[in-house]
Structure formats: structure tokens, C-alpha cells
């Protein structure tokens, strides 16, 4: 007897789910749908069965074939048309050699069918590595389910998906690093800061021009702009105000 799960007899769209064996995996689909399917690969039985049923219940419009491994998928008995492959690596890292090799081999074998990576981490390094291996999407478990579905649909339409939160977090980290490297970035341009550091070491305009590969007249313009920003009347006052505003910043570039 074929087991069925009846969710709602009154709802349109035939919400009757039929589960049957497909090779070593489970074939879960909505009654009446004959479109090509999605292959879900996850070694964790409960996780893959729950995700398969959720995707089907949500109405993704594809039959779901679930397998416990890539090997099971390779040996499937049914020659069904696969639209995309969802590989759930769980807590494994894409940067690990074994996992990375597994993804790369799957992408090459499945081509041109797109491969989507599901994972527990949203680390940008892992995301970029997965894309480098040829994956068309990286979906972390931290995102909402409806976004996961839309990400899969985007891939089916030919697009690529990465979580924006990971990219923004990395961008913020880069900005923070830049600010730490250039403590005066909020006041001076990078070139002005180089001139400022030279002034704090008591260097003459000709020396500053030579070290920074600038014309002496350009150095004088930078110094005037620096004095204007600090509301200083001379070089000595510039150094005094800088020491008050940025204590310790003079340690940067001392070796030059």
C-alpha cells in the first residue's frame, strides 16, 4: 500500500502528498503534479524528510527526490528529469578538502543541472568557496524558509543566490579594518594623512615631497588644507592639535 498524507481536502492545488520509494531514496510529490523534480541530498534522515515535505507543502511546484548521499543519487533507478540538486552539507565546511572535492565532483557530474548548497554557516569564505566550485546558490540555515524557496526558484530561473547579510557583514568588517588602519580617516584623505604623519615627525616640505613623490607646491596645498580643517595657524599648532585629537596615531609609519 502506498502511504499518503492528506493535509487539506478543501484546498485547491491537490494537497495530497504521496510518498514512494525511488531507488534508495524517497519520492515525495503533490498528487497530480508531473513536472521535473528536485533532488535533495542529505545524510541526516530526519532533516531531509522534513525539508522535502516542507518544500512540497510550500508549493515549490517540483517533485522532491531525497537521497542520503551522492552515491544513492548516482544509483537512482528512476530516470527522472532533475531541475536542480540541493546538497545539504550541514555543519561541514566547504573549505575542507573532502567537502570541497565532493561539491566540485557533483557540479561537474550534474552539469548543466544547477547545484544548490544548503549549510549551517553563513560565513562569506564558505560561500565564495562554494561558488568557486560551481554551485549556483548558497543557502544558510539562518534564513527564513520562504527566502530559501525563492532562492531555489531563482536558481531554477537561471540566477545565482548568496545571502546579502553575509556580504554586508564582510563589508562592515572591511570598513572597520580600514578605520583601525587609518585612525584619521574621518578627518583627512589618505594623502593628507600621509602628509600629517610627516609633519608630526618634523619633516620639511622638500623631504615630504620627495618621500611621497609629490611636487613641493602640492605638499604646501595639502598643508594649507590640513591647517584649514584643524583651524590651525601654523605647523606647530597643527602638530599640537593632532596630538590632542589622535593620541597614539603618531606611532603609525614611524619606520619611514
C-alpha positions in Angstrom: 0.0 0.0 0.0 1.3 3.5 -0.9 1.3 5.8 2.2 -0.3 9.2 1.8 -0.6 12.3 3.8 -3.8 14.2 3.4 -3.3 17.8 4.5 -6.5 19.6 3.4 -9.3 18.2 1.2 -10.8 21.6 0.6 -7.7 23.5 -0.6 -7.1 23.8 -4.3 -4.0 22.5 -5.9 -4.4 18.9 -4.7 -2.5 19.0 -1.4 -2.3 15.2 -1.2 1.2 14.1 -0.7 2.3 10.7 -1.9 5.5 9.1 -0.7 7.0 6.2 -2.6 10.4 4.5 -2.9 12.6 5.8 -5.7 15.8 3.7 -5.8 17.3 4.2 -2.3 15.6 7.5 -1.8 12.1 8.8 -1.1 10.0 10.3 -3.8 7.6 12.9 -2.4 5.3 14.8 -4.6 1.9 16.5 -4.7 -0.8 14.5 -6.3 -1.4 15.5 -9.9 2.0 17.2 -10.5 4.1 15.7 -13.2 6.8 18.4 -13.6 10.5 17.6 -13.3 11.9 17.2 -9.8 14.4 18.5 -7.3 17.0 16.1 -5.9 17.6 16.7 -2.2 20.9 15.1 -0.9 21.3 15.0 2.9 22.8 12.2 5.1 20.6 13.2 8.0 17.3 11.3 7.6 15.0 13.5 9.7 16.4 16.7 8.3 16.0 15.7 4.7 12.5 14.3 5.2 11.3 17.4 7.0 12.8 19.7 4.3 11.3 17.6 1.5 7.9 17.8 3.0 8.2 21.5 3.7 9.3 22.3 0.2 6.4 20.2 -1.2 3.8 21.7 1.2 5.0 25.2 0.4 4.1 24.6 -3.2 7.5 24.9 -4.9 6.0 23.2 -7.9 8.6 20.4 -8.2 8.5 16.8 -7.1 11.2 16.1 -4.5 13.5 13.1 -4.7 15.5 12.7 -1.4 18.7 10.7 -1.0 21.1 10.1 1.9 24.2 10.6 -0.2 25.6 11.4 -3.6 26.1 7.7 -4.2 22.4 7.0 -3.6 21.6 9.7 -6.1 24.0 8.3 -8.7 22.4 4.8 -8.4 18.7 6.0 -8.6 16.6 3.6 -10.6 14.2 6.2 -12.0 15.5 8.2 -14.9 13.5 11.3 -13.9 14.3 14.8 -15.2 16.2 16.7 -12.5 15.8 20.5 -12.5 18.3 21.2 -9.6 20.2 19.4 -6.9 20.1 20.6 -3.3 23.1 19.4 -1.3 22.9 19.9 2.4 26.4 19.9 3.9 25.1 20.7 7.4 27.9 21.8 9.7 30.6 20.7 7.4 32.8 23.4 5.9 33.1 23.9 2.2 36.7 24.9 2.7 37.5 21.4 4.0 39.2 19.4 1.2 36.9 16.4 1.3 33.7 18.5 1.3 35.0 20.8 -1.4 36.0 17.9 -3.6 32.5 16.4 -3.1 30.9 19.6 -4.3 33.2 20.1 -7.2 32.7 16.5 -8.4 28.9 16.8 -8.0 28.8 20.1 -10.0 30.8 18.5 -12.8 28.8 15.3 -12.9 25.4 17.1 -12.7 26.2 19.8 -15.3 24.2 21.6 -16.7 21.8 20.9 -13.8 22.5 23.6 -11.1 23.7 22.6 -7.7 22.5 24.5 -4.6 24.4 24.3 -1.3 22.5 24.2 2.0 24.6 24.8 5.1 24.5 25.7 8.8 27.1 28.5 8.4 26.8 31.8 6.6 30.5 32.6 6.6 31.4 34.5 3.5 34.6 32.4 2.9 32.5 29.3 2.7 30.0 31.0 0.4 32.7 32.2 -2.0 34.4 28.7 -2.0 31.1 27.1 -2.9 30.6 29.5 -5.8 34.1 28.9 -6.9 33.4 25.2 -7.1 30.5 25.9 -9.4 27.5 26.0 -7.1 24.7 28.3 -8.2 23.5 29.2 -4.7 24.5 29.0 -1.1 21.6 28.9 1.4 22.4 29.1 5.1 20.0 27.6 7.7 19.8 31.1 9.3 17.5 32.5 6.6 13.7 32.2 6.6 12.1 29.3 4.8 10.3 31.4 2.3 13.6 33.0 1.3 15.0 29.5 0.8 12.2 28.7 -1.6 12.7 31.9 -3.5 16.4 31.3 -3.7 15.7 27.8 -5.2 13.3 29.4 -7.7 15.9 32.0 -8.6 18.4 29.2 -9.4 15.7 27.4 -11.5 15.3 30.6 -13.5 19.0 30.7 -14.2 20.1 33.1 -11.4 22.6 32.9 -8.6 21.9 33.4 -4.9 24.0 34.4 -1.9 22.8 35.7 1.4 23.1 39.5 1.5 23.7 39.5 5.2 27.0 37.7 4.8 28.2 40.1 2.2 27.2 43.2 4.3 28.8 41.7 7.4 32.1 41.3 5.5 31.8 44.8 4.1 31.4 46.2 7.6 34.4 44.2 8.8 36.5 45.6 6.0 35.4 49.2 6.8 36.3 48.6 10.5 39.7 47.3 9.5 40.3 50.4 7.3 39.3 52.7 10.2 41.7 50.9 12.5 44.5 51.2 10.0 43.7 54.8 9.3 42.6 56.4 12.6 42.4 59.8 10.9 40.2 58.6 8.1 37.2 60.5 9.4 39.1 63.9 9.0 41.7 63.6 6.3 42.1 61.9 2.9 44.7 59.2 2.7 47.2 61.5 1.1 46.6 64.2 3.7 47.1 61.7 6.4 50.5 60.8 4.9 51.4 64.5 5.0 50.2 64.8 8.5 52.4 61.9 9.7 55.4 63.5 8.1 54.6 66.8 9.8 54.4 65.1 13.2 57.9 63.8 12.6 59.1 67.3 11.9 60.0 66.8 8.2 60.5 69.7 5.9 58.3 70.2 2.8 61.1 69.2 0.4 61.6 65.9 2.3 57.8 65.2 2.4 57.6 65.9 -1.4 60.5 63.5 -2.1 59.1 60.7 0.1 55.6 60.9 -1.2 56.6 61.5 -4.8 54.8 64.9 -4.9 55.7 68.4 -6.0 56.6 70.7 -3.2 53.8 73.0 -4.3 51.4 70.1 -3.9 52.7 69.4 -0.4 52.1 73.1 0.5 48.5 72.8 -0.7 47.9 69.7 1.4 49.3 71.5 4.5 47.1 74.5 3.9 44.0 72.2 3.7 45.1 70.4 6.8 45.5 73.7 8.7 42.1 74.8 7.5 40.5 71.6 8.7 42.1 71.9 12.1 41.7 75.7 12.3 45.4 76.0 13.0 47.6 78.9 12.0 51.0 77.2 11.7 52.7 73.8 11.6 53.4 73.7 15.3 49.7 74.2 16.1 48.9 71.5 13.6 51.0 69.0 15.5 49.7 70.1 18.8 46.1 69.7 17.8 46.7 66.4 16.1 48.3 65.0 19.3 45.2 66.0 21.2 42.8 64.6 18.7 44.6 61.4 17.8 46.8 60.4 20.7 49.0 57.4 19.7 48.3 57.8 16.0 51.8 59.1 15.5 53.1 55.6 16.1 51.9 54.7 12.6 54.6 54.9 9.9 57.4 55.7 12.3 59.7 53.4 10.5 59.7 55.6 7.4 
